[in-house]
Amino acid sequence: MDDILLEVETRMEEAIDSMVKRFTNIRAGRANPAMLDGVMVNYYGVDTPLKQLATISIPEARQLSIKPFDRSSIGAIEKGILAANVGITPNNNGEVIILNIPALTEDTRREYVKQAKTYAEDCRIVLRNIRQDANKDISKLEVPEDDIKAGEEEVQELINKYNKIVDEKFKEKEEELMTV
């Protein structure tokens, strides 16, 4: 029983981590190097994460600077950013790529909040699926019915706890997005 509960908690934490990671890809009008985490660059025929090819820094609040380790890869990095469809056009001065993050309009902010809400709901679905799997595993155990009920109640307590975390993380992201 304890093994099942431990596995449930681990899987729920992973679901929350995944949601938080997806939240970082939603722009908030401020520069954040995590926006480029999903960018892959075709570097000498191999898809390579941008983080491995360049230093990403924030010279200003709404600007990202990408300085490649190898200057000859600057064109490939630009193509990778455009292909990743992050919604920002790269500017290149021969040595550094500059990404200017545009200010968000009210409509864009609302759209991003909807996107965050979708991610939060996806996480809740994952949590419910984890609960279902756990309850199936618990019911298969050959233990007294009272222990099965107690196990299911513990799983329910866990899902309540993690749903609360999802709500808190979503509220934080919503506040961040709606703050001008």
Secondary structure as GFF3:
##gff-version 3
##sequence-region A 1 180
A	DSSP	alpha_helix	2	24	.	.	.	ID=ss1
A	DSSP	three_ten_helix	33	36	.	.	.	ID=ss2
A	DSSP	beta_strand	40	43	.	.	.	ID=ss3
A	DSSP	beta_strand	46	49	.	.	.	ID=ss4
A	DSSP	three_ten_helix	50	52	.	.	.	ID=ss5
A	DSSP	beta_strand	54	60	.	.	.	ID=ss6
A	DSSP	beta_strand	63	68	.	.	.	ID=ss7
A	DSSP	three_ten_helix	71	73	.	.	.	ID=ss8
A	DSSP	alpha_helix	74	84	.	.	.	ID=ss9
A	DSSP	beta_strand	90	92	.	.	.	ID=ss10
A	DSSP	beta_strand	97	100	.	.	.	ID=ss11
A	DSSP	alpha_helix	106	140	.	.	.	ID=ss12
A	DSSP	alpha_helix	145	178	.	.	.	ID=ss13
###
